């Protein structure tokens, strides 16, 4: 009596040997398996979003920390406008960078960050520093890079 096929196996249409469903060619007779199913791995999808958006997230977090730690009474009037520009840049740049970076992360990993929720959280001053740090940490966990 022949070998029983397993759950993840099929019989070769040529020689009748039990082979894996993913096998393109039968190892016994060398005939192509027409019923081959591709392995169920999540492969990265192509995206036009750059992998460099995390630099924007990290840079804007740094700007927020600078703005929050710099005492406002020690800033001269001439630097006050520059501080305001830095604050505006960080306030707009952080959620924008995180949005585009989340699209990149979604296309490369199993983690599907909810971009609108991250953006809303990153729009709230002071709290956004903590949320941004959590985002970068989670990104590092799933991608293995900064």
C-alpha positions in Angstrom: 0.0 0.0 0.0 1.3 3.5 -0.9 2.1 6.3 1.4 -0.8 8.4 2.7 -0.7 12.1 1.7 -0.6 14.7 4.5 -2.8 17.8 4.8 -0.2 20.0 3.0 0.4 17.4 0.3 -1.1 16.4 -3.1 -0.4 13.4 -5.3 1.8 13.8 -8.4 -0.4 13.6 -11.5 2.4 11.6 -13.3 3.8 9.1 -10.8 1.3 9.3 -7.9 3.9 10.2 -5.2 2.8 12.4 -2.3 4.4 15.8 -2.7 4.1 19.1 -0.9 1.4 21.5 -2.3 4.0 24.2 -2.8 6.4 22.0 -4.8 6.6 23.1 -8.4 8.3 19.9 -9.5 7.9 16.3 -8.3 11.1 15.1 -6.6 10.4 11.5 -7.7 9.8 11.9 -11.4 10.6 15.5 -12.2 7.2 16.4 -13.7 5.9 19.9 -13.1 3.1 20.1 -10.5 0.3 22.1 -12.2 -1.6 22.4 -8.8 1.3 24.1 -7.0 0.2 26.7 -4.5 2.7 29.4 -3.6 3.8 29.5 0.0 1.7 31.6 2.3 4.3 34.1 3.3 3.6 37.8 3.5 5.9 39.4 0.9 6.5 43.1 0.9 4.4 44.9 -1.6 5.9 47.6 -3.8 5.3 51.1 -2.7 6.3 54.5 -3.9 6.6 55.8 -0.3 10.2 56.3 0.8 11.7 54.5 3.7 13.3 57.8 4.9 10.2 59.3 6.4 11.3 58.1 9.8 14.0 60.8 9.7 11.3 63.4 9.6 9.6 61.7 12.6 12.8 61.7 14.6 13.8 65.2 13.6 10.5 66.7 14.5 10.5 64.9 17.8 13.9 66.5 18.4 12.5 69.9 17.6 9.6 69.4 20.0 12.0 68.4 22.8 14.1 71.5 22.0 11.0 73.8 22.0 9.6 72.3 25.2 12.9 72.3 27.1 13.9 75.8 26.1 12.7 78.2 28.7 10.6 80.9 27.0 11.8 83.7 29.3 15.5 83.3 28.3 14.7 83.6 24.5 15.3 87.1 23.2 12.7 88.8 21.0 14.7 88.2 17.9 14.9 84.5 18.5 11.2 84.3 19.5 10.2 84.3 15.8 12.6 81.5 15.0 11.3 79.5 18.0 7.8 80.0 16.6 8.8 78.8 13.2 10.5 75.7 14.7 7.3 75.0 16.6 5.2 75.3 13.5 7.6 73.1 11.5 7.5 70.4 14.2 3.8 70.6 14.7 3.1 70.1 11.0 6.1 67.9 10.1 5.7 65.3 12.8 2.2 64.0 11.9 2.9 64.4 8.2 6.2 62.3 8.4 4.5 59.7 10.6 1.6 59.4 8.1 3.9 58.6 5.2 6.2 56.4 7.2 3.2 54.4 8.4 2.3 53.7 4.7 5.9 52.4 4.2 5.7 50.3 7.4 2.3 48.9 6.3 3.7 47.8 3.0 6.7 46.1 4.5 5.4 44.4 7.6 2.4 42.7 9.2 1.9 45.7 11.4 -0.8 47.9 10.0 -0.5 51.2 11.9 -3.8 53.1 11.9 -2.4 56.3 10.3 -5.3 58.6 11.2 -5.1 57.8 14.9 -1.3 58.2 15.0 -1.7 61.6 13.1 -4.3 62.8 15.6 -2.2 61.8 18.5 0.8 63.5 17.1 -1.0 66.8 16.6 -1.5 67.2 20.4 1.4 69.3 21.8 3.5 67.7 24.6 1.7 64.4 24.4 3.0 64.0 20.8 6.6 63.6 22.1 5.6 60.4 24.0 3.4 59.2 21.1 6.1 59.8 18.6 8.7 57.9 20.7 6.2 55.0 21.0 5.7 55.0 17.2 9.5 54.9 16.5 9.9 52.1 19.1 7.1 50.1 17.6 8.5 50.7 14.1 11.9 49.5 15.2 10.4 46.3 16.7 8.7 45.3 13.4 11.3 46.4 10.9 14.4 45.8 12.9 15.8 49.2 11.8 15.4 52.7 13.2 
